[in-house]
Amino acid sequence: MARVLILFAHPALHRSRVNVALMEAVQGMEGVTFRDLYEEYPNLHIDFETEQELLLDHDVIVWQHPFYWYSGPAILKEWMDVVLEYGFAYGEGGTRLTGKKVMSALTTGGPLEAYQREGYNHYTMKELLAPFDQTARLCGMEYLEPFIIHGVRQLTAVQLKEFAAKYRQQIEELRQA
């Protein structure tokens, strides 16, 4: 069974019923470590040694966050800058993450149609997520198909429950693979 590390980054969790539901859906799962980066590091002073050890102890990494300004929240970028350092994650001798899998789990305010060439944002999610994909590749990791929930403001309670169940199932499948 694979061990899954979920790195959760949401600066205003109290305003996100969707991310709360996703978080609750995976909490307590066997073989899954859930880390709320804003809770762990409210001042953005990331303990890179602890985070690197966590990466080494897990087989699959999930970056779970809202899609902010076509990227992730600031703490996730800071985490990448500090933790995925030269000589550890990439570059000369930087093979410690080779073979691990990584997946983005995202929520967007806009509907799926907004993330098309002819849509409001003019780019597909695959194109917009290229920096995450390339980060994984540079570190020797396999970037998996992302788990994306679009149009979160319009979701009904039933839809939200269904997405939370799908997310839990996706994490369980990652454990099994």
C-alpha positions as CSV (number, residue, x, y, z in Angstrom):
1,M,0.0,0.0,0.0
2,A,1.3,3.4,-0.9
3,R,1.5,6.1,1.7
4,V,-0.1,9.4,0.7
5,L,0.9,12.9,1.9
6,I,-1.7,15.6,1.4
7,L,-0.3,19.1,1.5
8,F,-3.3,21.3,2.1
9,A,-3.0,25.0,1.4
10,H,-6.0,27.3,1.9
11,P,-5.5,30.7,3.5
12,A,-9.2,31.2,4.3
13,L,-10.5,27.7,5.1
14,H,-13.4,29.1,7.1
15,R,-14.8,30.5,3.7
16,S,-14.5,27.3,1.8
17,R,-17.2,24.7,2.4
18,V,-15.9,22.6,-0.5
19,N,-12.3,22.4,0.8
20,V,-13.7,21.7,4.3
21,A,-15.7,18.8,2.9
22,L,-12.7,17.4,1.0
23,M,-10.5,17.7,4.0
24,E,-13.1,15.9,6.2
25,A,-13.5,13.2,3.6
26,V,-9.9,12.1,3.8
27,Q,-9.1,12.8,7.5
28,G,-8.4,9.6,9.4
29,M,-7.7,7.5,6.4
30,E,-5.2,4.7,7.0
31,G,-1.9,5.5,5.3
32,V,-2.8,9.1,4.6
33,T,-1.0,12.0,6.3
34,F,-2.9,15.3,6.1
35,R,-0.9,18.6,6.6
36,D,-2.6,21.9,6.7
37,L,0.3,24.2,5.7
38,Y,-1.3,27.4,6.9
39,E,-2.0,25.8,10.3
40,E,1.6,24.4,10.5
41,Y,3.3,27.5,9.3
42,P,1.1,30.6,10.0
43,N,4.2,32.9,9.6
44,L,5.3,31.1,6.4
45,H,8.5,29.9,8.1
46,I,8.6,26.4,6.7
47,D,10.7,23.8,8.4
48,F,12.3,22.3,5.2
49,E,13.9,19.4,7.1
50,T,10.6,18.2,8.5
51,E,8.9,18.6,5.2
52,Q,11.7,16.7,3.3
53,E,11.5,13.8,5.8
54,L,7.7,13.7,5.2
55,L,8.3,13.5,1.4
56,L,10.8,10.7,1.9
57,D,8.3,8.8,4.1
58,H,5.5,8.9,1.5
59,D,5.0,7.5,-2.0
60,V,2.3,9.9,-3.3
61,I,2.1,13.6,-2.7
62,V,-1.1,15.6,-3.2
63,W,-1.1,19.4,-3.5
64,Q,-4.6,20.3,-2.4
65,H,-5.6,23.9,-2.7
66,P,-7.9,26.4,-4.4
67,F,-6.8,27.6,-7.8
68,Y,-5.7,31.2,-7.0
69,W,-4.7,33.5,-9.8
70,Y,-3.9,30.6,-12.0
71,S,-1.7,29.0,-9.4
72,G,-1.6,27.9,-5.8
73,P,-1.8,30.0,-2.6
74,A,1.4,31.7,-1.5
75,I,2.3,29.1,1.1
76,L,2.4,26.4,-1.5
77,K,4.8,28.3,-3.6
78,E,6.9,29.1,-0.5
79,W,6.8,25.4,0.4
80,M,8.1,24.5,-3.1
81,D,10.8,27.1,-3.0
82,V,12.1,26.0,0.4
83,V,11.6,22.3,0.4
84,L,12.3,21.2,-3.2
85,E,15.9,22.4,-3.0
86,Y,18.8,21.8,-5.3
87,G,20.7,18.6,-4.3
88,F,17.6,17.1,-2.6
89,A,14.8,17.3,-5.2
90,Y,16.7,18.1,-8.4
91,G,20.1,18.9,-9.8
92,E,23.4,17.2,-8.9
93,G,22.6,14.5,-6.3
94,G,19.0,15.7,-6.2
95,T,17.3,12.3,-6.8
96,R,15.5,11.9,-3.4
97,L,12.0,12.2,-4.9
98,T,12.6,10.2,-8.1
99,G,9.8,7.8,-8.8
100,K,7.3,9.3,-6.4
101,K,3.9,10.4,-7.7
102,V,2.3,13.8,-7.3
103,M,-1.3,15.0,-7.9
104,S,-3.0,18.4,-7.8
105,A,-6.4,18.5,-6.1
106,L,-8.0,21.8,-7.0
107,T,-11.1,23.8,-6.6
108,T,-12.0,26.7,-8.9
109,G,-14.7,29.4,-8.6
110,G,-15.2,29.4,-12.4
111,P,-17.0,26.7,-14.3
112,L,-15.2,24.2,-16.5
113,E,-16.3,26.2,-19.6
114,A,-14.1,29.1,-18.3
115,Y,-11.0,27.0,-18.6
116,Q,-11.1,26.3,-22.4
117,R,-9.5,28.1,-25.3
118,E,-12.7,29.9,-26.1
119,G,-13.6,30.4,-22.4
120,Y,-13.2,33.4,-20.1
121,N,-9.6,32.3,-19.1
122,H,-8.4,31.5,-22.6
123,Y,-6.4,28.5,-21.4
124,T,-7.2,24.9,-20.4
125,M,-6.4,23.6,-16.9
126,K,-3.7,21.4,-18.4
127,E,-2.0,24.5,-19.8
128,L,-2.4,26.4,-16.6
129,L,-1.1,23.6,-14.5
130,A,2.1,23.2,-16.6
131,P,4.3,24.7,-13.8
132,F,3.1,22.1,-11.4
133,D,3.7,19.4,-14.0
134,Q,7.2,20.7,-14.8
135,T,8.0,21.0,-11.1
136,A,7.2,17.3,-10.6
137,R,9.2,16.3,-13.7
138,L,12.2,18.3,-12.6
139,C,12.1,16.4,-9.3
140,G,11.8,13.1,-11.1
141,M,8.2,12.6,-10.0
142,E,5.3,11.5,-12.1
143,Y,2.6,14.2,-12.3
144,L,-0.8,12.5,-12.2
145,E,-4.1,13.6,-13.7
146,P,-5.4,16.3,-11.4
147,F,-8.6,16.1,-9.3
148,I,-10.5,19.3,-10.1
149,I,-13.8,20.6,-8.9
150,H,-15.0,23.6,-11.0
151,G,-17.7,26.1,-10.1
152,V,-17.6,25.5,-6.4
153,R,-19.9,28.4,-5.6
154,Q,-22.7,26.8,-7.5
155,L,-22.5,23.3,-6.0
156,T,-25.5,21.9,-4.2
157,A,-25.2,20.1,-0.9
158,V,-25.7,16.8,-2.8
159,Q,-23.1,17.6,-5.4
160,L,-20.6,18.6,-2.6
161,K,-21.2,15.3,-0.9
162,E,-20.6,13.4,-4.2
163,F,-17.4,15.2,-4.9
164,A,-16.1,14.6,-1.3
165,A,-16.9,10.9,-1.8
166,K,-15.1,10.9,-5.2
167,Y,-12.1,12.6,-3.6
168,R,-11.9,10.0,-0.9
169,Q,-12.1,7.3,-3.5
170,Q,-9.3,8.9,-5.5
171,I,-7.1,9.0,-2.5
172,E,-7.9,5.3,-1.7
173,E,-7.0,4.4,-5.3
174,L,-3.7,6.2,-5.0
175,R,-3.0,4.1,-1.9
176,Q,-3.9,0.9,-3.8
177,A,-1.8,1.7,-6.8
